[in-house]
Amino acid sequence: MAFEITNEFLENLTELISTNNESAITTLFKEVHFADVAEVLDEVNFEEAIYIIKLLDSEKTSEILTELEVDIREKILENLSAKEIAEEIEEMDTDDAADIIGELSDERQKRVINALEDDELAADIKELLSYDENTAGALMAKELVKVYETWTVAGCMRRIRGQAKDVTRVHSIYVVDKEDKLVGRLSLKDLIIAKSDQQIADILKSKVDSVNVNEDDEEVAKIMAKYDLEAIPVVDDNKVLLGRITIDDIVDVLKDEAERDYQLAAGLTQDVDSDDSILQLTRARLPWLFLGLVGGIGAFIIMEGFQGVFTKYASLFFFTPLIAAMAGNVGVQSSAIIVQGLANDDVKGSINSRLLKEMLLAALNGIILALFLFFFVWAYEGKIDTALAISTSLVAVIIVAGLIGTFVPLFLNKRGIDPAIATGPFITTSNDIFGILIYFLIAKMILGI
């Protein structure tokens, strides 16, 4: 049964903390998963959270820290000494440890690393911190099971026992040569069925997928998703094995990327959440809101230039929101499909072929919708020329909106700009303006004004 944070649970916890009943608190959290404890810390006040973190053993609190929201974790770390943080770090995998230390100031980073009793762990963390953010190097963990191709199966099994105790999950056993260059991999099944005196070189699988330490983390995610990998080794330019990336790290990358894309699509220029300050939220929202304001002014100028059309055919004015809405909707649909395809690496072929396909699709959708609109306007207004002008304009607007929604993300992607920006107010605003302009130009031409 899933753990549930109830008011009774929180009230009981607060009472235990107020009476310093440490044994009861320890018992309360004994069987609770560290991810659930992290949620509890989000619910209690800051002083109570610090109390719990300092009370529970480092083996559990180290896992809890990795699950906390960044802002809460930062506040907790500020109230822990370098030695206390080092004790937590020593219980973590190197990738998580580097992430936590990377959130500290440079001065505190040095103090925490110096407080580590494990010199090898300190060296590994320093190495991971040296890699650029959003690269495989910054994402990888140093813990892995590595064997040499010259070892026998019996000797390999003895050494694996010593290495595996530091690895949470053994996905694969990596085989290297005398220069530590990656030459293959083994599965546990390979070792179990092999003869004790066989050499590793005779049973290894030489085909092993790997990524360069400087590879972009999103590219790593695509590779692991494409080949259904639970883990992938990381190598340098000389194929020397440096570490491995596991699927749980890739899930975090995909989650972060999805959140960034969602915020870009919603018109937010930077990574923010609901708990950020009003000033931070304003800075994130205002640029796109200003773009919408400029777009609205542009639409006003266009409509003002067609006052003569409104005077003679007032009904055209009332269909303006419909035309603008359809342009925005079609543009967002087209751009969303392209952005999703780019993210999944499914967009193949030339831009021209994509535009042609989108034009035919938009034309088909536009004609179907325009027929319905034509009969509605004709029945409502009783004027076939007005119905023809509005419905024909709708077809043209939908085609242009579809082309813009397809071209813009492809163009941005070619220029190295995140195409997710094209699914938000940028597409909506541009299509509103073009849609209104095309609407009145075609209507004016058909009606002979």
Summary of the structure (lengths in Angstrom):
residues: 449
radius of gyration: 30.1
end to end distance: 71.6
largest distance: 96.0
contacts: 1405
relative contact order: 0.06
helix: 67%
strand: 8%
